[in-house]
Amino acid sequence: MGHVSGSWPRPFAVGVLASDGGRRRRERLDLALDAYKLGYFLLDTVEVHDRAGYAVAEALAARTDADAFVVRGDVDLPRLERAAADLRMRVCRSAP
């Protein structure tokens, strides 16, 4: 497969999803597509239900030198914004 101009390389992003569970699979797909539209390659999506989930997202971002969190749902935005500032990242909101 050849290189498509303008599509690669993309900066890395970590997806952060707060989901009610009912549409989880679809929300994960939508988050990945939104990250692509925003210009990012989504490394992984971390579902956050508690503090441990946020810690995983932050650790993944730090270890991979990600450029952004792409978030969807009712996430703890102030916490992610603090982590993003510490890691010199951005926080981008996915479409609801």
Secondary structure, DSSP 8 states (H G I E B T S, - for coil): ----TTTSS--EEEEEE---STTHHHHHHHHHHHHHHTT-EEEEEEE-SSHHHHHHHHHHHHHHT-SEEEEESS--HHHHHHHHHHHT-EEEE---
